[in-house]
């Protein structure tokens, strides 16, 4: 697991700063959308919808 994080870190640090910024923005938007999807799924199950 440590080797995976090290390899991802080296790939990201090798990118130019603007691409690092864009990668961070799109990554954060993806995390927010995933969180919203999970919350919506939990709410639907509590209401009895499937």
Buried (B, 14 or more C-beta within 10 A) or exposed (E): EEEEEEEEEEEEEEEEEEEEEEEEEEEEEEEEEEEEEEEEEEEEEEEEEE
